[in-house]
Amino acid sequence: MIYVIARKIVKTFLLIFNNLKVVGEENIPSSAAVVLVANHVSYWDPPVLGCAIRRKVHFMAK
């Protein structure tokens, strides 16, 4: 539940202040396992990645 609320807040923020635009989302399968990798340009990469796709994201970090 916290994930859903946080995602809505961050997505609203990104849409208002940063013009979030997702390109290539149709290439992500809706049910198969997927590894999404961000290039870590900033600390905003994980929240943006979580908001950019429609599936729930499980994060892993070293």
N, C-alpha and C positions, 0 to 999 in steps of 0.2 A: 504494500500500500504506500509506503514511503517513496518507493521508486516511481510509482505512477504520479504522485503529487509533485515530487522534485522534477520529474521529466516535464510535466506541464508548465511549471514555473520557469524552468530554464528555456524551454522551447518558446514560450511567449516572449521572454527577454530577448532571445536570439532573433526572433521574427521582427520585433519592434526596433531593436537597436543595431542589428548587424545584417539584416537582409539575408537570412539563412537560405541558401539555394542548394538543393541536393541534385547532383548529376549522376546518372547511372544506377539509381536505386533499383531499376527493373532487372539488373544483373544479379541481385542478391536473392537466392532461393528463399521461399517463404517457409519451408519446413525442414530442409536438410541442415546438417551442421555446417557452420561457417566460422572462419577465423578472420576477423576484421583487424587490421593493423593501422594505427595512426603513426604519422611520421614525427609527432611531438614537436610541432612548431611552437606551441605554447601550452600552458596548463589547462587551456580550454578544450584541448583535444578530446578527453574522455567525455565531458558533458555534451559536446557537439556531436560526437559519434553516437552517443546514446539517444540523442534527439533526431538524428538524421535518418535513422531507419525505423521501421514500424515494429520490429521484433524487440523483445526484451534482451538487453545486453548484459552479459556476465563478464565482469572485468577481472583481469589477472595482471599482477605486477610482480616484479622481482624486488 
